Amino acid sequence: MQIMLPIGLVAIAWAGYSVITGKGYYKGCPPGGYDRESDPFSFWIPTIIIFAMGAFAVLVSFGLIPLHPRQ
């Protein structure tokens, strides 16, 4: 579980950087990234998903969301 905190923080930072710059750089995006103004659906959906995954990883790393133990 030690790797979950850095992964979560990087994902949150990536989503935050996208919101601040207004450009979303995701796999398969056009050169220059998705623009928040010209293509809002392709910008906001991946940004929200990346933020949610990062928040989930941080909460798991702090033990606030327990995962089932491996057998």
N, C-alpha and C positions, 0 to 999 in steps of 0.2 A: 504494500500500500504506500510505500515511500515515494513512488513515482507519480502518484495521483495529484499531489499538491502542485508540483511544477507544471504538469500538463494542464491542470485547471487554470493556473495563473497565466500561462501562455495563451490559452484559449480566450480568457477574459480580456487580456491585453490586446489580442488580435482583433476581437470584436470592437473594443474601445477605439483602437487605432482606425478601424474602418469607419466608425461613426464620426470621429473627429475629422478625418480627411475627406469624408464623403465619397470615397472610392472603396469598393469591395473587391479584393483580389482573391478569387477562389479558383479551384481547379476547373478548367474548361472555360474560364472567362475570356472575353475579348481582350485584345491588347489595350492596356490602360485601365482595365478593371471595369466593374459595373458602377455606373454613376448613380448616386442617390436621387438625383432630379430626373434624369432621362429614363431610367429603368428601375423604379422603386421596388417592384416585386422581386426582381432578381438580386437586389441589394439587401433588402430587409429580411427576407426569409432565411438565407444562409447566415446572416449576421446574428439573428435571434437564436438560431439553432446552435451556432458555435458558442454564443454566450451561455445558453442553457446547459450545454455539455460541460463547459468550464465550471459553472456554478455547481453542477452535480458532482464533478470530480473533487472540487474543494470541500464540499459537504461530506463526501465519502471519506476523504483523507482526515477530516477532523472527527470522524466517527458519528456524525449527526444522522447519517443515513447508513444503517448497518447492511452489509452484504452477507449473503449466506456463506458459511465456511465451505471450503472445498473439501471433498471427501477422497 
